[in-house]
């Protein structure tokens, strides 16, 4: 399982990466592996305001449908529209081309409250 050191992680299996003044969000390698082949992604709407833990969208796979939760509170300012036509990017490159959205956080430091890579490994090894 790939757990990049430079990211932060939620207990709901989303990752967060600082990109300038935004937080880029996606699902972890662990999550995409558990889901199986992703066939559809319901992306959030730009301009949507979310609370930490609030629903951003859904991922549908051949096995199930899972909700995507916001790891930080703020406004969705960008979505990865390429996922609409190529949802399999979530499986192929969850930390790169498979990102889901970017959030302008209401508190930029809130990302520091998420798990680091070591904490996330402990969560998923358990």
Buried (B, 14 or more C-beta within 10 A) or exposed (E): EEBBEEBBBBEBBBBBBBEEEBBBBBBBBBBBEBBEEBBEBBBBEEEBEBEBEEBBBBBBBEEEEBEBBBBBBBBBBBBBEEBEEBBBBBBEBBBEBBBBBBBBBBEBEBBEEBBBBEBBBEBBEE
